[in-house]
Amino acid sequence: MHQIPIDAMPRNTVISICKAIAIILMVIGHAETPGLITATLYTFHMPLFFITAGYFFSRSNMDNPWGFCARRFKGLYVPFLKWSLLFLVLHNVWFHLGILNEQYGNWSGGVTHPYTWHAMASRLMLMVTAMAGYDEFMAGAFWFFRGLLVSSIVYMVLSKLLCDSGRMSMHTSAWAIVAIALAFAAFRITNGLTVKYIANGGMRETWGVMFFGIGVLFRRYEPQIRQHWALGVMYLLLLCAAGHFHLHGMNNTGHVQDLWSLPLTGTIGFLLVHYVSTLIDRRDGRLRRALVYIGDNTLYIFILHIICYKPVSLLKIWWYGLDPAQIGCHMVIHDYHEDWFWILYTIAGVGLPLAALKAWQYLKTSVPRLLPSGTSA
């Protein structure tokens, strides 16, 4: 199994903790928490992943662009295709087991259906050629694979072009690319345009380039950025205000207000999470070690958290006496979503994938030892 890649550099456990908090916030957001929590999380939680990825971008990536692209394809395209294919094969199995059905769906009322052979072939083609066509109900977050792959490669190409011209340093080019991405977003939004050859129009990829650049800039100016509890409180209050006014996150569709609000909420969200991560990293306790481990294994949570919600949905069906077919709700059961079940969904969405990972690692190391000498697994 592959990890979402980072470029080779000295280990930074603060960023690992940032990634852990980011993936936990994503799981919380998908668990349909009470309104203000969800609205607040969505203003900044996805930019965190792009900023932390940009943090590790270095000059060596531009000196070896093909190597950078190869690592990105190995770490993003390959696991995307592998897991998307698995979920494609299992889609009709989910229906047979009752985990999916055509009665219950998402908040907007959409439902999923069993795939015909033609539908499977069409989705397979989209997976291979466009990193699309994945199972929306079991792999609904898989757009991130494509988003990070496209964003990081576009950023690398632009950075190399600007730096190789001899007129810009790496960090000056980062400012320029952030401005270019924002200007391109403005051009698209004001004219109602999409990028035809990127699934869902490429809006998230456009924001991804911008936030990737912000990650590069943060690493450059990190020693000069002040951290203080009062600033942390201010960041939190600003994000809560953004949630209260329902400012948008990294959606497929863009709005004019996003041109100022999303860069603001995404950046201050990262500053808040980085500050909290720095505090946690200062003391080598259980919390720090747990979050570093989660941050180093975000891929498994990202891939498996939706299916790991299902046991909690079964519990919620029993608790409230709901229709058992509601197990097919995406991503979680929508009834009584103002209750506290989102906490159980979060625990399952983070804990069960890591438990599965631990079990897999145990089997890989233990089974060969249990086999008779000369026998291969």
Buried (B, 14 or more C-beta within 10 A) or exposed (E): EEEBBBBEEEEBBBBBBBBBBBBBBBBBBBBBBEEEBBBBBBBBBBBBBBBBBBBBBBEEBBEEBEEBBEBBBEBBBEBBBEBBBBBBEBBBEBBEEEBBBEEBBBEEEEBBEBBEEEBBEEBBEBBBEEBBBBBBBBBBBBBBBBBBBBBBBBBBBBBBEBBEEEEBEBBEBBBBBBEBBBEBBBEBBEEEBBBEEBBBBBBBBBBBBBBBBBBBBBBBEEEEEEEEEEBBEBBBEBBBEBBEEEBBBBBEEBEEEBBEBBBBBBBBBBBBBBBBBEBBBEEEEEEBEBBBEBBBBBBBBBBBBBBBBBBBBBBBBEEEEBEEBBBBBBBBBBBEBEEEBBEBBBBBBBBBBBEBBEEEEEEEEEEEEEEEEEEEE
